[in-house]
Structures are given as structure tokens and as C-alpha cells.
Amino acid sequence: MLPASIQLKSTNCEYPQPCGYLGDPVHRCTCSDSLIRNYQKRISGPLLDRIDIHLDVPRVDYDKLTDARRGEPSAAVQHRVETARARQRERFKNSPRLHSNADMGASEIRDYCEMQPDAEKLINATLRQMQLSARAYHRILKLSRTIADLADHDRIEIADMAEAIQYRPRRLNV
């Protein structure tokens, strides 16, 4: 088999418990603590470590859906993404096997993921508090480098790091 790069998207892959209503403002969760614990064990930690971005998508109120205010225009987002991709092409121009931040290994991460001191303090504290694996640590650094590229930052700033960290999966402590 050849190495592969995939993009996994799932809308229902990691509800923190079976019914999907824990924390929902409309429906009440009736799952027991033991049922939630057993349900969470179905998805292994090593598999979750390989997923870079975990997003919780809560229920949206009807009033917010019909609000006339608009988000950022698609053209502006496209421009930011194209600029970030150009930064990455320039960064990796002398490394033919690297095309994006996601392709970096440990040595490239050391070379290309320069952090501001506050960002480094944050990731170190997070490592201790969340007891993250080396794989999770490297994924956070690569993602924070991408977030910094999108923000046109030369070094990873604390806001870039904080955003990358908040995309890590959260297990419930029940």
C-alpha cells in the first residue's frame, strides 16, 4: 500500500454519549454515567489522536438562522487560504516531499513551528494538564502553524495555539 492522505468528515462520529442530547438546551439526556463511559470507549484514543480538528456543532436557535447579518464573505476566506498555501509552498520549496504543514515530521516541526514564548508556555501547560501523546502534540503544532499562516503570522502566537488546542477532542469525565 502507498501512503495516503485522507480528509475524514463525520457529523455523528463522536457524540459524547448515545442519545446525543447531553448539554442540549431543548432535549434532556437520560443516559447513565456507566452507559456514557462505555459509549466513549468505542472510539480509541489512538484513532482520535489522528483526527486534527474536532468541532462541536450545537443546536442553533431559529432567530440566529434568520438573522440578516452575514459572516465573512467567501472571497475573503478564499484569499486567506490561497495566501496561507503560498506561504507553505515558499516554506517547503526546498523540501520536495513536503507540500503543506500536515506533511511535516518531528524534525520539520522543530524547524518551522517557531512559537512566541506565551504560545510555548500554553502548549507545555496543555501537555501536562491534558496528558497528551506525542502524536497529539505534533498535530497541535502543525495545526497551530496552519492557523498562524491563515492569520499571516510568521511565528505561532498564543491565539493561534489556543485555537489549535481547542480543536482537540474532549472526553466527558463521568
N, C-alpha and C positions, 0 to 999 in steps of 0.2 A: 504494500500500500504506500501511496505517496503522502507526504504531509498535506494536511488540509486546513483551510481556514473557513470557518462557518460563522453565520450570524443566526443565532437562535433567538426567536421571539416567541413568547408564550403569554397568553392572557390568563391562564389558570394554573400555571405550573407550581406556584408556591403560595397558595393561600396558607396562612399560618395555622389553619385548622380546618376540619372537614366542611362545615357549613358555609364558610366564607363571610360570616357576619360579625366576627369579633371586632369590636370598635365601631361597627356601623351605627349611625345615628337613628336609623329607621327600624331595622330588624334586630332582635335580641339573639345573641349567641346562646345556645343551650348545650354546647359541648362541655364534657367534663374535662378536668385538668389532665387526667390519665389518657383520655382519648386524644387530646391535643398533643401531648408528649409523644404518643405512639405515631400519630399522623406526621409529626415533624421528622421523625426518624426515617421516614420513607425516602427522603432525598438526602443523600450522603453529603457530608461536609466537603470531601474532595471534589464532588461534582459542582457544588455551589461555589467553591473556590475558582472554578474555571469560567464562571459567568461574571463578566466585568460590571454590568450595570443591572441593579435590581431596583425597580420602581414600584412604589405603592401607588395605585391609582384609586383614590377614594371616590365615593359617590359624589356627583356634582349636583348642586341644587338647580332646579329649573330656572330660577331667576338669574343665576350666573350663566347658564347656557344661552339665555336670550339677551344678555347684556350687550349693548351696542358697541362697547369698547372692543378694540381689536388688539391682538398680540403683535409681536414683531413680524413685519412683512417677510414673506418667503424669500424675496430677492435679497434682503439684508442678511438673512441666515445663510443663503447660498454663497454670498460674497465672503462671509466669515469662514465658512467651511473651505471654500476654494483657497483663501489666504492661508489657512492653517495647513492645508495639504501642500501648498507651495513651500511653506516653512519646513515641512517634513522632507519634501524632496530635496531641498537645499541641505538640510541637516545630514541626510543619508546619501548624498551624491557620490561619496567615495566608498560606500558600502553596498555593493550590488545586491546582496541578499535582503537588505532592509528597505522596505517601501513605506512603512508607517510606524508609528510609535508602538503599535501592537506587536510588531515583529522583533522588538528588542529583547535581547537576553540580558542576563545579570551584568555582564561587563559593559554593554551599551547603556544600560540603565545608569550605571555609575558615571559613565561619560556624559550622558545627555540629559539627565534629570537633576540638574543643579537646582537646589532649593534655597529660598530665603531662610534665615535662621528660625523664624517663627513657624514656617511650614515644616521644617525638620523637627522642631520640638513637638508639633502636633502629631506627626506620623509616629514618632517614637512613643509618645504617651498613648496613642491609639493601639500600637502594637502590644504594649503592656496590658492595657485595660481590656482589650478585646481578645487577647491571646491569639493573634492572627498567625497563620502559617507563612512561611517564606513565599509561597506562591501568591497568597493574598496580598502580601506586602508589595511584591513586584507588580501585581496587577493594579494596585492603587497608585503606584508611582507612574506607571505607563499611562493610566487614565488621567492622572493629575497633569502629566506633561501635555496630553491632548487638550485638556481644558485650558491650560495655560496658552497653548498655541491658538485656540479659538479666541482667547482674550488678548492675543498679541503680546504676551509676556515672555521675556527672554528667560527668566528664572521662574520656577514654580513658587507662587505666592501662597500665603496662608489660605486665602479664599479658594484658590484652585485645589489645594489639598483637602480642605474641608468639604468641598463639593464632591470630590472623588471618594472620600471616606463615607459620606452619607449614602452613596450608591451600593455599599456592601450589604449583603443580606442580614436581616435581623431575625433571630430566633426568639420565640417567646420563652420567658422563664416561668414555667408553671410547675 
